[in-house]
């Protein structure tokens, strides 16, 4: 049976090397296996052989979460999850978005360049409108803050899913507009979409998402994990009848955890008949328990040592601020934003 470390090592061997990698994740709830296979696994793999910056996007979380205690708790939980899954703070700069105030300064500058009509094309914004919700202004300007997150660290590569590619296109458009107006300040980052990045189905068959309430948490275990897996929606095909594995949510999840050899055996069992969904769910439970067990043990350590987690984030934030401030000095000079505290400020006749 495979583990997190097995998957990460295999993926790392396939990825580009010698680049600056940037990505973030929102602390808007407990992380689930969709987060892991869609993003986190790539982040863990990219930290080897690259210069990686990973941040917990708590500014972004404010678009949907206004509970102070929950936001703080989720931020620390995400940090513990990443550390437990294998993020190495010696290999990657790991920090909280709000520890780098320069990013909101840059976001305001970008906001002054971007037409509202440009922002109204955003997928997340249009989705909220289509669902009849009243989105906050922060959701409309979300792509601007995201552009600042990416460009302020001079990222070469941004790992994204196919559904997030538009956001990086926005970032490149903003960088090009700034460069046209003020000179070549920003490099244009490239998206990286790995073919193995999975869109993970939730227990109801839709894309796994906290907003749908259909998730399986990464660190769920024991009876709680079994109960969640047993609640995966399946059809009413009788036990003895053949089943279509390619239309089954349980089989789609098994693909993430089983070896290719075992997966083929289960596929053939589906097609023959006599293999029930309950059996498939039980095997999925066993595979998930094993896959995350080592990470689960490490997480218990971090839960008992929250001050160490804060220290790691603090150190990462300091490194990130140094990089961000160097870029912002160039931005202020380029735009004519006179700041008397800047190292490079020189009094000029006006």
Secondary structure, DSSP 8 states (H G I E B T S, - for coil): ---HHHHHHHHHTTS--S-EEEEEE--SS--BHHHIIIIIHHHHHHTSSSEEEEEE-HHHHTTT---HHHHHHHHHHHHHHHHHHT--TTTEEEEEGGG-THHHHHHHHHHTTS-HHHHTT-HHHHHHHHTT----HHHHTHHHHHHHHHHTTT-SEEE--GGGHHHHHHHHHHHHHHHHHH-S-----EEE--TT----B-TTSSB--GGGT---BTT--HHHHHHHHHT-------TTS---GGG-HHHHHHHHHS-HHHHHHHHHHHHHS---HHHHHHHHHHHHHHHTHHHHHHHHHHHH-HHHHHHHHHHHHHHHHHHHHHHHHHHHHHHT---TTSTT------
